Amino acid sequence: MEPPPKPIPFSIPLLGVEALRQTHLDPQSWAETVSAVTPVQICEPLRPSRPFLNHSAILPIGGVVMLATQGSAITVATEHHPMAQLLIPYRGWGLWQVERSRFENPIGESLLYVPPAPLRLDNDITSGVALNLNPEALLRTALTMAGPESLPARRLGVFQEPRRLLMADPLAAPLIQAIYTCMGKIDQVAQLPGAELELRRFEDVLLRMVVLLLLPELRSADSLFRRTAPSPEAHRKIQGLLEWIEANLERPINLSDLEAQVYWSRRTLQEAFQEACGCSPMQWVRRRRLQRAMRRLTLPHHGDTLTTIGLSVGFSSAVAFNREFRRHYGCPPSALFRA
């Protein structure tokens, strides 16, 4: 029996970040702000007799744009726009109409994926996050994760169909919880000074989680997505990938980058890497960055600081470098650097 889903976090990401939050006392002001991401055509309060109040915040994360909002109940209609959306509720109840289909999206029950299409929303309280996603980036990520076997053409149409993703689905529930957890981490990072580079690392994570929600077969052991390469071929590709990682440690590296280098599916890459190196690909990247940082700390270059050393081996900030180094070696990098 599946355990019940954990409670959804109450606080909405980004709205606590002073530099991002905007407060609106009338619906048209809110609509003008939101139109920078979603072209709002109609915005009316559901309870005109009550004062209108809404808070919103917009944060670009690479090619993904995160829109957080909370406030009065509204009716909203949007025009057709080029971005797909993953609608993540934090409070209340919403009724969405996407072309001729109607979907409920209540807190704790579901997320809603909406392709580029006109839509209408009626809700009892505006409270949630909309991830605005480039459909081409979703498709590209899916094909990279599937590997050279690719996906049947009929399955690619999933990105053009609205879908309610249920917490009651045992395949979807862990990913939905992971998305809420990711929202919390983004909120923490967004409050740090100079967080742009570290935030960019979330782009690939978000795209991959949405792809897995829409294409659950990419998580299965189905033979269509599993490729067992001959051992010599696998060894050659893994060796080439290790060399590529060494040459690119200073730049951001994500799983999609690694899959594209060897033209393997997500599952094949994970299995081949585990067999060759005894860990996952991203664990190897992290390990190599820490080992290179250890050498640099004990034999620093002229003018080195903890920040320059961390950035030179691919960590997005001094905070991330210090956290990972302490977790791996049991002491802060500053201890070795001072010595």
N, C-alpha and C positions, 0 to 999 in steps of 0.2 A: 504493500500500500504506500502510495506516494505521501510524503509529509506535507502538511498544509503550507502554502506559500508564506513567506515572511512578510511582516507588515511593510508597506511602502514608506520610505522616508517622508516625513512631513514637509521639511524645508525644501523649497524649490531652488535648484542650482542657479547661480549667477545673480539672483535678486539681492543677495547680501553683499555683492561687490559694488561698492559705492561708485566707482568709475563707469560701471556698465548700466546701473539701474536708472530708469526713467519713470517718473510718476505722471499719470494723466488724469485729469479731472473731467474730461469730456470724451465721448467715444470717437469723435473725429480726430482728435489729437492722437489717440492710441492707434487708430487705423493708419494715420500718416506714418507713424513710426514703424509699424508692422509691415507696411507696404514696401519698405526697403528689402524685405525678404519674400513676403507673400502679397501679391497685388490684391488688396482688399477693395471690393466694389461696394459692398453694403456693410455697415456696422451700426447696429442699433441696440440700446439697452433693453433687456427683457422686462425690467421694472422701471419704467421712465419716472415714476413718482419718487424713486429713491435717488440719493446722490450717487454719481458715478465716480468710481475710483479704480484705477488699474495700474499695476507696475509691470514693466517689461524690461528685458535686457537681451541684447543680440551679441553673439560671439562667433566670429569665423574661426574654424579649426581646419586650416588647409582649405580643401574644397567643400567641407561640410560646414553649414551655418546653423548654429544652435540658437533658437528663439525660446526664451523663457517668459512666461506671463502669469499673472495672478491678479484677480480682482472681480469686478461686478459681472453678473450674468449678462450675456450678450447673444445677439443673433448676428452671425457673420456670413457673408457670401464672398467668394473670391473668384477672380477670373482665371482662365487657363494660364499656367506658368510652367517654366521648363524644369522645375525641380520636383523630385519625389519627396515625400515626407514620411517620417515615422513619428506618430503622435503618442506622447508618453504622458498619461494623466498622473497628477499628484493629489488632487482632491476632487470630490464631486462626481457628477455624471454628465456625459455629453452625448448628443445625438448628431451624427454626421451623415450628410447626404452627399454621395459622390456620384455625379451624373444621376442615374436612376436607382442606385442602390442606397439603402439606409443601414447605418451601423451604429450600435451603441458602443461606448468605450468607457465603462465605469472604472473607477480606481480599484486596483487589486484584482481585476478580472482579465484585463487585456491591454495590448497595445494595438494601434491601428496603422497599417501601412497604406499610404495613398499615393498612387502614381501621379504624374503630371496631368491634372484634370481640374475642371471647375468643381468647387465643393461649397457646402453650406453647413454651418454649425449652429446648433441651439444647445445651450448648457445652463445648468443651475448655478455654476460658479466657474469663472475662468481660472484654471489652475493647472499648469502643465508645461511640458517642453515639447517643441517641435524640432526634430532634426531634419534639416533640408539637405537633400542628397542629390548629387548629379547622377542621373540614370545611366549615363555612359560609364561613370566610375564604378557603379554597382555591377554593371555587366562585365566590365573589364576585370574587376576583382573576382567575380564568379568564375570566369573562364580561366583565370590564373590559378584559382584554388582547385578547379577540376582537373587541371593539367591538360596534356595534349589529347587525352581521350575526349575532351570537351564535353558539352552537354547536348542532349537531344534538342533540336530546334524548338520542339513544342514546349520544352521547359523554360526557354528563355522568355516566353511570354509572361512569366510570373511577375516580372518587374513592371508590367503594364496593367496589372489587375489589383484593385483594392482588396485588402485582406485583414480580417480581424485575427490577431495572434493571441491565443488564449493561454492564461496561466494554468488552466486545467489540462493542457496538452503536456505530457511528460517530456516531450522533446523540446518544446518551446520554453517551459518554465525556467530551467536553469539559465538560458540565454537572456530571458527577460530580467531575471534577477541580476545577471551580470551587467546588463545595460543600466539598470538603476545604480548599481555599484560604480560603474564607470562615470555616470553623471555626478556622483558624489566626489569622485577623485578629480574630475575636471573642475568642479566648484572649488576644491581646495587649491589646485594649481593656479586657477585664474586669479586668486587673491594674492599671489606672490608677485613681487616686482620682476619685470623682464621675463614673463612666463611664456612668451610667444613660441619659442623653439620647443619647449617641453610640451606645450599644448598640441603642437603639430603632430606629435607622436600618437595622439589619440585618433587621428583621421583614419588610418588603416584599420585600427581596432574596431572602430564604429562601423566602417563599411563591411568588414568581415562578419561581424555579429549580425548585421541586417541580412547579409547574403545567407548565412546559416539559418536564420529564421525563415526565410522564404524558400530555401532549398535544403530541407533537412537531410536529404539523401547524401549531401556532402559530408555529413558526420557519420554515416553508416559504413559498414564493411562491405557494401554492395560491390560486386566484382566490376561493375561499370566504372567505378571511381578508384579502383585499387590496381596498382601496377607493380608487379614484382620484377624489377629489372635484373638481368643476369649479373652475377656477382662482380665480374671484371668491369662491366659497364657502370655498375653502381659505384664501385670503388673509384673509377676515373672521374665520375661526375662529382662525387663527394670531395675528392681531392681538389678538383678545380674550384668547387664552392668554398672550401676552406681557404684557398689562396685568395679568392675574391673577397672574402670577409676580412682577411688580414690587410688587404690593400684599401679597404673602405671603412675601417673601424671608426675613423674620425667623423663620418657622416651618418645621418639617421639611417637605420636599416630596419626593415620590417619583414614579416613573413612573406608578403606578396613579392617583395624584392627577391627573396631567396628562391621562391617557387619559380619566378620568371627566369632566374639564372640557369636552372637545371631542366626546365620544362617538365617538372613533375607535379602531380597533384599534391594537395595538402597532406593526404594520408600517406602517400608514397614517400614524400620528403621526410615526414616525421619518423616513419619506420626505418628508412635507410639511415637517417642520421643517428637514431637511437642505436642501431646495430653497429655503426662505425665508430661513434664517439661516446656512447653511453649516456647521452642526454639529448634534450630537444635542441633544435637549431637556435632558438633565441637564448636558451641557457648557455650555449656555446659562445654566442656573441657577447653576452654579459661577462662570461668567464674570461674571455680573451681581452676584453676591455680592462677588467680589473688587473689581470696579470701585466698588461702593458703599463697600466698606471703604477703598479708596484715598482716596476723597473725605473720608471721616470721619477718616482718619489725618492728612490735611493740614489739615483744618478741624475739629478735635475739639470736642465739646461740653464744657461745664464738668463736671468730675468723671470724664471718660472715662478708662478704662484699656484696655490691649490686650484684656483679657478681655471687658469690656462692649462694645467695638466688634465683636469677633468674634461674640459672641452676638446683637448687634443686627442683624446681616446674615445670620443663620441658621446659622452654624457651631456645631457641638455643643459645642466646648470650645476653650480657648486653644491647646491642642496641635494640634487639627485646623486651626484658623485659621492658625497659624504655618506648618504644613507646606504647606498649599495656597498660601499667599501666597508663600512662598519658592520653591515649584516654578514658579509663574506669573511672578513678577516678578524672581526671581533674588536677592532680598535679604529679610531678615526684616522683618516689619512694625515691629518695634521701632526699626529704623534711621530710618524715616520719622517715627515717633511722637516720637522724641527730637529730630529736626530741627524 
